[in-house]
Amino acid sequence: MPSILSFPPIPKPARRGFTLVELLVVIAIIGVLVGLLLPAVQSAREAARRMQCSNNLKQITLAMHNYESSHRKLPTNYTNGTSTAGNFSVFAQMAPFYEQGNMLDMIHFDRPLHVGCCPGQLVAPHDTAAATAIPTLTCPSEANDQTFYVTSLSGSGPTQAYAGTNYAMNTGTGVGTLYDTRLPTDGVSWINANVGFEAIIDGLSNTAAFSEHLLGQLEQSPSEPTIDSMRRRTMFDVTCAFISRTMPPSEPGMTGYVLPEDPNLMEAYTRASSLHRGWSGQRGAGWINGREYWTGYTHYHPPQSGIPDMQSCGWGVFGVRSNHPGGVHAARCDGSVGFVTESIHLDVWRALGTRNGHEVMVEL
């Protein structure tokens, strides 16, 4: 019989896995790539947010132009009889002109916005409108909660919800006693103003109309802010000690409170004042309400200032700030929107805030 040949089994190739060192190297490479890619992604997202914010201001300013064409004046805060406790904001007045038809069903200009004071108690259906956020009035870079819960009637009334806004109308420089907008200011808005485009003698392209600010703290009366991010959202709360209580007042400002020209002196000046009584967190707390600390701003502070704002019963100085790196958007009365850097000279920034300062602006 022929012999049966036998062969040794063919060995299977050994399976080779990653060593621990190789695995750590791969993880390190992935980490480096993510570290390189993440800032680019964040930068692209912020660029998109900045574009959307600029477009929001463009839409708001276009609505202002349409309002002016219909009424022959710009929208402004106004009195209801002798009351200056706040009525429908400029944004509420312009609602028909930036495609907020659903808001028009909830806003009745023939009825009071609210009753009482500081702030008043919202009257239905305005309470529903006040709590409804409007995307056009919100900066996409804003990180804070947009809904504020405000206790009405100086703390004795019900707590009501307000949707905040990151945009505000220019009430002027706020220097000296110009923070008191019961009388005409050097801006384009004050209580019962009757400003048409013909009154802006510096030129529409040389005069600011709207800019942006960060929303305040959700607390009505927060503790003293200790870090920069909180200081930029919190206001000095100053006693409402106006010299004249008539409307219009016979004399502007509060007793013993005349703001210095240099905003760097404002904090020490306010702290030393006998009128300083604590802190307020309601910056931008309601788009529907026509009070300056909610829907107005001044050119007193430079953009992105770390010095807190000041409010007294709704009036005061309110800076422009944003979460955009390096500056803020500002819309001019001609409808153009530009990015204003935080390094802008204060004199130039204030010149942009005046309607009749006889300044000729250079490109920002």
Secondary structure, 3 states (H helix, E strand, C coil): CCCCCCCCCCCCCCCCCCCHHHHHHHHHHHHHHHHHHHHHHHHHHHHHHHHHHHHHHHHHHHHHHHHHHHHCCCCCCCCECCECCCCECHHHHCHHHCCCHHHHCCCCCCCCCEECCCCCEECCCHHHHHCCCCHHHCCCCCCCCCEEEEECHHHCCCEEEEECCCEEEECCCCCECCCCCCCCCCCCCCCCCCCCHHHCCCCHHHCEEEEECCCCCCCCCCCCCCCHHHHCCCEEEECCCECCCCCCCCCCCECCECECCCHHHHHHHHHHCCCEEEEECCCCCCCCECCHHHHEECCCCCCCCCCCEEEECCEEECCCCCCCCCEEEEEECCCCEEEEECCCCHHHHHHHHCCCCCCCCCCC
